[in-house]
């Protein structure tokens, strides 16, 4: 599981420890076949929905939010959560692996899309998101 935030054109690792010595320069790269990825992100292994919930809650607590006239905790950033899924297909009696596959699920949460005129934010707020 990978979880990042984009705020003020800066990428933040939401699963990292947050300690100053652990803050690495996160950089966007593109592989030859076109896949885009961010180097130096913290990857967490998850086995079940409980693990996913635990890491998602921890990461959500690190996101940049601000109160607005329409929402007490409006996100001020974009967030991307990626799950790499390894699946195993078993035979009918579930005694032997028949095949394996991988898949990638990417979830994107865009910064608050409230009506800017009704938010009562500072004039430069739209540029910060």
Buried (B, 14 or more C-beta within 10 A) or exposed (E): BBBBBBBEEEBBBBBBEEEEEEEEEBEEEEEEEEEEEBEEBBEBEBEEEEEBEEBBEEBBEBBBBBEBEEEEEBBBBBBBBBBBEEEEEEEEEEEEEEEEEEEEEEEEBEBBEBEEEEBEBEEEBEEBB
